[in-house]
Amino acid sequence: MLLFRVEEEGFALSMAIDNKIAAELAALRADIEALKAQQSSAAEAGPNIESGPESFTVGGFVDAASQLPEQFREFEIAIRDLAEAVESDIAEHPVAAVGGAFLLGVLIGRLSAR
């Protein structure tokens, strides 16, 4: 539990921190120092271009930004495949598609009227 007390003389601020929170803060500080040491040792060693993109990351995590173009291409292909599948289903069953669209419109209309 965190308690604050302002004393009148000198306006000294004193805090009482629960032991569990203090231990957690100490563990987080130790983790930060370990990551800093790991990052500085990786920077001193320099990147190894031959080993692939994993060598450019800290802690072995692959940089997500480097994978975005490939993920966008996969998403575009998936959307295109879905559109083609829907188009072929509508071509095979046009009456069912119109009926389904009508029922969906009625449902949305009733839900939005509330």
C-alpha positions as CSV (number, residue, x, y, z in Angstrom):
1,M,0.0,0.0,0.0
2,L,1.3,3.4,-0.9
3,L,1.0,6.2,1.7
4,F,2.0,9.8,1.3
5,R,2.5,12.2,4.2
6,V,3.5,15.8,3.9
7,E,5.1,17.2,7.0
8,E,4.6,20.9,7.8
9,E,8.3,21.5,8.6
10,G,10.3,21.4,5.4
11,F,7.5,19.8,3.5
12,A,9.3,16.5,3.5
13,L,7.5,13.7,1.6
14,S,7.7,10.3,3.0
15,M,6.5,7.1,1.4
16,A,5.8,3.7,2.8
17,I,5.8,1.0,0.0
18,D,4.6,-2.5,0.5
19,N,7.3,-5.1,0.4
20,K,5.7,-6.9,-2.5
21,I,5.8,-3.9,-4.7
22,A,9.3,-3.1,-3.7
23,A,10.4,-6.6,-4.6
24,E,8.6,-6.4,-8.0
25,L,10.3,-3.0,-8.7
26,A,13.7,-4.5,-7.9
27,A,13.1,-7.4,-10.2
28,L,12.0,-5.1,-13.0
29,R,15.1,-2.9,-12.5
30,A,17.3,-6.1,-12.7
31,D,15.5,-7.1,-15.9
32,I,16.1,-3.7,-17.4
33,E,19.8,-3.8,-16.6
34,A,20.1,-7.3,-18.1
35,L,18.4,-6.1,-21.3
36,K,20.6,-3.1,-21.5
37,A,23.7,-5.3,-21.1
38,Q,22.4,-7.7,-23.7
39,Q,21.7,-4.8,-26.1
40,S,25.1,-3.2,-25.6
41,S,26.9,-6.5,-26.1
42,A,24.9,-7.2,-29.3
43,A,25.7,-3.7,-30.6
44,E,29.4,-4.2,-29.9
45,A,29.5,-7.5,-31.7
46,G,27.9,-5.9,-34.8
47,P,25.3,-7.5,-37.0
48,N,25.9,-10.8,-38.7
49,I,24.5,-10.3,-42.2
50,E,24.9,-14.0,-43.1
51,S,22.7,-15.4,-40.4
52,G,19.5,-13.7,-41.5
53,P,17.1,-11.2,-40.0
54,E,17.1,-12.7,-36.5
55,S,20.6,-11.3,-36.0
56,F,19.3,-7.8,-36.1
57,T,16.9,-8.3,-33.2
58,V,17.3,-7.9,-29.5
59,G,16.5,-11.1,-27.5
60,G,15.8,-13.2,-30.6
61,F,12.4,-11.5,-31.4
62,V,11.9,-10.9,-35.1
63,D,11.3,-7.3,-36.1
64,A,7.5,-7.1,-36.9
65,A,8.0,-4.2,-39.2
66,S,10.2,-6.2,-41.6
67,Q,7.4,-8.7,-42.0
68,L,4.6,-6.2,-42.7
69,P,4.9,-6.2,-46.5
70,E,4.6,-10.0,-46.7
71,Q,1.7,-10.0,-44.3
72,F,-0.1,-7.4,-46.4
73,R,0.5,-9.5,-49.5
74,E,-1.0,-12.6,-47.8
75,F,-4.0,-10.6,-46.6
76,E,-4.6,-9.2,-50.1
77,I,-4.4,-12.8,-51.5
78,A,-6.9,-14.0,-48.8
79,I,-9.3,-11.2,-49.6
80,R,-9.1,-11.8,-53.3
81,D,-9.7,-15.6,-52.8
82,L,-12.7,-14.8,-50.6
83,A,-14.1,-12.4,-53.1
84,E,-13.8,-15.0,-55.9
85,A,-15.4,-17.7,-53.7
86,V,-18.4,-15.4,-52.9
87,E,-18.7,-14.4,-56.6
88,S,-18.9,-18.0,-57.6
89,D,-21.4,-18.8,-54.9
90,I,-23.6,-15.9,-56.0
91,A,-23.4,-17.0,-59.6
92,E,-24.4,-20.6,-58.7
93,H,-27.3,-19.5,-56.4
94,P,-28.5,-16.0,-57.3
95,V,-32.0,-16.3,-55.7
96,A,-30.5,-17.5,-52.4
97,A,-28.0,-14.6,-52.5
98,V,-30.7,-12.0,-53.0
99,G,-32.8,-13.6,-50.3
100,G,-29.9,-13.7,-47.9
101,A,-29.0,-10.0,-48.6
102,F,-32.7,-9.0,-48.1
103,L,-32.8,-10.9,-44.7
104,L,-29.5,-9.4,-43.6
105,G,-30.9,-5.9,-44.5
106,V,-34.1,-6.5,-42.5
107,L,-32.0,-7.7,-39.5
108,I,-29.7,-4.7,-39.6
109,G,-32.7,-2.4,-40.0
110,R,-34.5,-3.8,-37.0
111,L,-31.3,-3.7,-34.8
112,S,-30.6,-0.1,-35.8
113,A,-34.1,1.0,-35.1
114,R,-33.7,0.2,-31.4
